[in-house]
Amino acid sequence: MKMTELYPSNYLKADDLANRTVRATVAKLDLEEIGQDKTLKPILRFVGKDKGLVLNKTNAALIASVYGDDSDAWIGKPIELYPAQVSFQGKIVNAIRVSVPMAKKAQPPTPVVAAAGEDELNDDVDF
C-alpha cells in the first residue's frame, strides 16, 4: 500500500505533478494552520482542485512580480506548477515551483498598402 494513499494530504507535493507542468487558475489565497505547531501559512487554492499549494516566499514573489502585490488581484489568473529540485537546509529536495504563462503578444496591425495609382494620403475623409 502507498503511504500517500494511507495518509493523504490536503496540500500539493512535487510527486502529485507526476513530473509534468500543470496549469491552474488561482481561486483564492488563505492562511491556514499547518503542522503540529499550528503555524499560519499562506495556501494558494485553485479553481476545480481539491489540494492547495503551501506558498513559499520564492513562489509568492514570482506571482507578485507579474500579478501585483495584492493577492486579491491574482484571483482568476493562470499559473503553471512544475516539479523542481531545490536546495533546502543543505539538501537537494523535490519541490513545486510556479511560473506565469506568457501572454501571446498582440500582432501589429497589417499596414494598408495603396493600390497602384492611388494616393496614400487621401484627403477626402470627413472628420
C-alpha positions in Angstrom: 0.0 0.0 0.0 1.2 3.5 -0.8 1.7 5.8 2.2 0.3 8.7 0.1 -3.0 6.7 0.0 -2.8 5.8 3.6 -2.1 9.3 4.8 -3.5 11.7 2.1 -2.5 15.3 2.2 -4.6 18.4 1.7 -1.6 20.1 0.1 0.2 19.6 -3.2 3.6 17.8 -3.2 6.0 17.7 -6.1 5.1 14.0 -6.7 1.5 15.0 -7.3 2.5 16.7 -10.5 3.8 13.4 -11.9 6.9 15.1 -13.4 4.9 17.4 -15.6 3.9 21.1 -15.7 0.3 21.7 -14.7 -1.7 24.9 -15.5 -4.2 26.1 -12.9 -6.3 29.1 -12.2 -6.0 30.9 -8.9 -9.2 30.7 -6.8 -8.0 32.4 -3.5 -5.2 32.7 -1.0 -6.0 31.7 2.6 -4.0 31.5 5.8 -4.2 28.0 7.4 -2.6 26.4 10.4 -0.1 23.8 9.3 1.6 21.1 11.2 1.6 20.2 14.9 2.8 23.6 15.9 -0.2 25.2 14.0 2.0 27.7 12.2 -0.1 30.0 9.9 1.0 29.6 6.3 -0.4 31.0 3.0 -2.3 28.4 1.0 -3.0 29.1 -2.7 -6.2 27.4 -3.8 -7.1 26.7 -7.4 -10.4 26.5 -9.4 -11.7 22.9 -9.5 -8.8 21.4 -7.5 -9.0 19.9 -4.0 -5.4 20.4 -2.9 -3.8 23.7 -2.2 -0.2 24.8 -2.5 1.6 25.9 0.6 3.0 29.2 -0.8 6.6 29.8 0.0 8.4 33.2 -0.4 10.0 32.3 -3.7 6.8 31.3 -5.4 4.8 34.2 -3.8 7.4 36.7 -5.0 7.3 35.4 -8.6 3.5 35.6 -8.8 3.5 39.1 -7.2 6.1 40.3 -9.7 3.6 39.6 -12.5 0.2 40.0 -11.0 0.9 42.6 -8.3 1.5 42.6 -4.5 -2.2 42.3 -3.6 -3.2 38.6 -3.7 -6.8 39.6 -4.4 -5.5 40.6 -7.9 -4.3 37.0 -8.5 -7.8 35.6 -8.4 -8.8 34.2 -11.8 -5.2 34.4 -13.1 -3.4 31.4 -14.6 -0.2 30.0 -13.2 1.8 26.9 -14.0 3.1 24.5 -11.4 6.1 22.3 -12.1 8.4 20.0 -10.1 11.9 21.1 -9.4 14.9 20.0 -7.3 15.9 22.8 -5.0 18.4 23.2 -2.1 16.7 23.2 1.3 18.7 23.2 4.5 21.8 21.9 2.8 20.0 19.1 1.0 18.5 18.7 -2.5 14.8 18.1 -2.3 11.8 17.9 -4.6 9.7 21.0 -4.6 7.0 22.8 -6.6 7.9 26.0 -8.4 5.5 28.3 -10.2 5.7 30.3 -13.4 3.3 32.6 -15.1 2.3 31.7 -18.6 3.4 34.3 -21.1 0.6 36.1 -22.8 0.6 36.0 -26.5 1.8 39.2 -28.0 -0.8 41.1 -30.0 0.1 41.1 -33.6 0.7 44.5 -35.0 -2.0 45.7 -37.5 -1.3 44.9 -41.1 -0.4 48.0 -42.9 -2.7 49.1 -45.7 -0.9 49.4 -48.9 -2.3 51.8 -51.5 -3.1 50.3 -54.9 -1.1 51.4 -57.9 -2.2 54.9 -58.9 -3.9 55.7 -55.5 -2.7 58.4 -53.3 -1.7 57.0 -49.8 -2.9 60.2 -48.1 -6.5 60.5 -49.2 -7.8 63.9 -48.0 -11.4 63.0 -48.9 -12.0 61.7 -45.3 -14.6 63.6 -43.3 -13.7 64.4 -39.7 
